[in-house]
Amino acid sequence: MVIISHLYRFIYLKNYKVAGSSIESFFGQFCIDPALQSSYEFTDICDECITPYGIVNKRYGENFDLSENKLHIVKWIKEYVHNNHNTNTILWFPHKSAKHIREDIGEEIFNQYLKFCVIRNPYDTIISAYFWSKAYYNITHDFKTYCKQYCKQNMVSRNNNYIRHDNNRLFIDNQPVCDYYIRYEHLKEDTTQLLEKLGITNYNLDDLPHHKGGFRPKDKPYQEYYDDETRELVYETFKQIIDMFHYTF
């Protein structure tokens, strides 16, 4: 999804499994009428809100019918990506690419607003995606099988400029898009610095929620899930991100 604040002139691009829903929920309070900020709810469920103050996308949260959600996403992908961006498509949809955000919000706003996202080591991201998928989609295969499928899907997405790969929110024509990156490993510290950069002072960082968490075991580092084959596969799939942000295994 994407949220946009006209008041503070920022655009948030949402990557996969990076505490993206939590950051989206927190920054949503700055995309609405300031008079309503005190009653803003930091939940993972909300209706779409498009006003002169900004855009907040619809969020389904954790307690929804997964089969219905998957059908929604498939519908949005078919209508928006594969129908040549016509006027009958859905404008704002999950994990929208930077290219499509620029097309829909206009180059002037896109270029003038501060653009930010959350980044995370892909080796770590895939572990979180694996346990989230086990909980939400009831997958039964092992991590190695999941990792191969995940990377294969993302390679196809990257080559087709599809919305699945995080490259599509980090780059346009291989050029970096964002002006600021919140590091998952330093979430609160980087969020605080971003708020200062945006000139936002009316906030309480304790309100930063923790959505879609709690599925992954805490007693095993991500390195222990990989063998040589899956380690190399992840690097080849996410090489541009790993190299740009100097991630290591």
C-alpha positions in Angstrom: 0.0 0.0 0.0 1.0 3.6 -0.1 0.2 6.6 2.1 0.7 10.2 1.1 0.7 13.3 3.2 0.0 16.6 1.5 0.4 18.4 4.8 3.9 17.1 5.5 4.8 16.4 1.9 5.8 12.8 2.1 5.1 9.5 0.3 5.5 6.1 2.0 6.3 3.1 -0.2 5.5 -0.2 1.5 7.9 -3.1 1.1 7.3 -6.7 2.1 7.8 -8.1 5.7 9.6 -5.1 7.1 7.2 -3.9 9.8 5.6 -2.1 6.9 2.0 -2.2 8.3 3.2 -0.8 11.6 5.0 2.1 10.0 2.0 2.7 7.6 -0.4 2.7 10.6 1.8 5.1 12.6 2.4 7.6 9.7 -1.3 7.5 8.7 -2.1 10.0 11.5 -0.2 12.6 9.5 -2.2 12.1 6.3 -5.5 13.2 7.8 -7.1 16.4 9.1 -4.9 17.5 12.1 -8.1 18.1 14.1 -8.8 14.4 13.9 -5.3 13.2 14.9 -6.2 12.9 18.6 -8.9 10.3 17.8 -6.7 8.4 15.2 -6.6 4.7 15.9 -3.3 2.8 15.4 -5.0 -0.4 14.1 -4.2 -2.5 11.1 -7.8 -2.2 9.9 -9.1 1.0 8.3 -11.1 2.2 5.4 -9.6 4.1 2.5 -9.4 7.8 3.2 -8.6 10.4 0.4 -8.8 14.0 1.5 -7.0 17.3 0.8 -4.7 16.3 3.6 -3.5 13.1 2.0 -4.2 9.4 1.2 -4.6 6.5 3.6 -5.2 3.2 2.0 -7.7 0.5 3.1 -6.1 -2.1 5.4 -7.7 -5.4 6.1 -5.6 -6.3 9.1 -5.0 -9.8 10.5 -8.6 -10.8 11.1 -10.0 -11.3 7.6 -10.8 -14.1 5.3 -7.5 -15.0 3.6 -9.2 -16.6 0.6 -11.2 -13.4 0.0 -8.1 -11.3 0.5 -6.2 -13.3 -2.1 -9.0 -12.8 -4.6 -8.9 -9.1 -4.0 -5.2 -8.9 -4.6 -5.5 -11.0 -7.8 -8.3 -8.8 -9.0 -6.3 -5.6 -8.4 -3.2 -7.0 -10.1 -5.2 -8.1 -13.2 -7.1 -4.8 -13.4 -4.3 -2.4 -12.6 -1.1 -4.0 -14.0 -2.4 -6.1 -16.9 -5.1 -3.8 -18.3 -2.7 -1.1 -19.4 -3.6 1.3 -16.6 -7.0 2.3 -17.9 -9.6 4.5 -16.1 -11.6 1.6 -14.8 -8.8 0.2 -12.6 -8.3 0.4 -8.9 -6.0 3.3 -8.1 -4.3 2.4 -4.8 -3.5 -1.2 -4.0 -1.2 -3.2 -1.8 2.6 -2.7 -2.2 2.2 -0.4 -5.2 5.3 0.2 -7.3 7.1 3.5 -7.3 6.6 3.8 -11.0 2.8 3.5 -10.7 2.7 5.9 -7.7 4.5 8.5 -9.8 2.1 8.0 -12.7 -1.0 8.3 -10.4 0.1 11.1 -8.1 1.8 13.1 -10.9 5.5 13.7 -11.4 5.4 17.2 -9.8 4.2 15.9 -6.4 6.3 12.7 -6.7 9.5 14.6 -7.3 8.8 17.3 -4.6 7.6 15.1 -1.7 10.0 13.2 0.5 9.8 9.5 -0.3 10.7 6.9 2.3 10.4 3.2 2.9 11.5 0.5 5.4 14.4 -1.7 4.4 15.5 -5.1 5.9 18.1 -7.7 5.2 16.5 -10.0 2.6 18.0 -13.1 4.3 16.0 -12.1 7.4 13.0 -11.0 5.5 12.4 -14.4 3.9 12.5 -16.1 7.3 9.7 -13.8 8.5 7.7 -14.3 5.3 8.1 -18.1 5.8 6.6 -18.1 9.3 3.9 -15.6 8.4 2.9 -17.8 5.5 2.8 -20.9 7.7 0.4 -19.1 10.1 -1.8 -17.4 7.5 -1.7 -19.7 4.5 -1.1 -23.0 6.3 1.9 -24.0 4.2 3.4 -27.3 5.2 6.7 -27.5 3.2 10.1 -26.8 4.7 12.0 -23.6 4.6 14.3 -24.6 1.7 11.3 -25.4 -0.5 9.6 -22.1 0.5 12.8 -20.1 -0.1 13.2 -21.5 -3.7 9.6 -20.7 -4.5 9.8 -17.2 -3.0 13.0 -16.4 -4.9 11.6 -17.8 -8.1 8.5 -15.7 -7.8 10.5 -12.6 -7.0 12.9 -13.2 -10.0 9.9 -13.3 -12.3 8.4 -10.2 -10.6 11.7 -8.3 -11.0 12.2 -9.1 -14.6 8.6 -8.2 -15.5 8.6 -4.9 -13.4 5.8 -6.5 -11.4 4.8 -5.2 -7.9 5.9 -8.2 -5.9 9.7 -7.4 -5.8 10.9 -4.7 -3.5 13.1 -3.4 -6.3 9.9 -1.9 -7.7 9.6 0.4 -4.7 13.3 1.1 -4.3 14.1 1.8 -7.9 12.7 3.3 -11.2 14.8 2.4 -14.2 17.5 1.2 -11.8 17.8 4.6 -10.1 17.0 4.9 -6.3 13.7 6.4 -5.6 13.6 7.1 -1.9 15.1 10.1 -0.1 15.1 8.3 3.3 15.3 4.7 4.5 14.1 3.4 7.8 16.3 0.4 8.7 14.2 -2.4 10.2 17.1 -3.1 12.6 16.9 0.5 13.9 13.2 1.1 13.5 12.5 3.6 16.3 15.8 5.5 16.0 15.4 6.0 12.2 11.7 6.8 12.5 12.5 9.5 15.1 15.1 11.0 12.7 12.6 11.0 9.9 9.9 12.7 12.0 12.5 15.5 12.8 13.4 15.7 9.1 9.7 16.2 8.2 9.2 18.8 10.9 6.6 16.7 12.7 6.6 17.3 16.5 3.1 16.2 17.6 3.6 12.5 18.0 4.3 9.8 20.6 6.6 7.1 19.4 5.0 4.7 22.0 2.0 4.7 19.6 4.1 2.8 17.0 2.1 -0.4 16.8 3.3 -4.0 16.2 1.2 -5.5 13.5 1.5 -9.0 12.0 4.2 -10.1 14.4 4.7 -12.9 16.8 4.8 -15.9 14.4 8.6 -16.4 14.2 10.6 -18.3 16.9 12.9 -15.9 18.7 15.6 -18.5 19.7 17.2 -19.2 16.3 19.1 -16.7 14.1 18.2 -16.5 10.5 21.6 -17.8 9.4 20.8 -21.3 10.8 17.9 -21.7 8.3 20.0 -21.5 5.2 22.4 -23.9 3.4 24.8 -22.9 0.7 22.2 -23.3 -2.1 19.5 -21.1 -0.5 22.0 -18.5 0.7 23.4 -18.1 -2.9 19.8 -18.1 -4.3 18.8 -15.2 -2.1 21.8 -13.2 -3.0 21.3 -13.6 -6.7 17.6 -12.7 -6.3 18.1 -9.6 -4.1 21.6 -8.7 -5.2 20.8 -5.1 -6.0 19.3 -4.5 -2.5 21.9 -6.5 -0.6 24.7 -4.6 -2.4 23.2 -1.2 -2.1 22.6 -1.4 1.6 25.7 -3.5 2.3 23.8 -6.3 3.9 25.8 -9.4 4.9 24.8 -12.9 5.6 
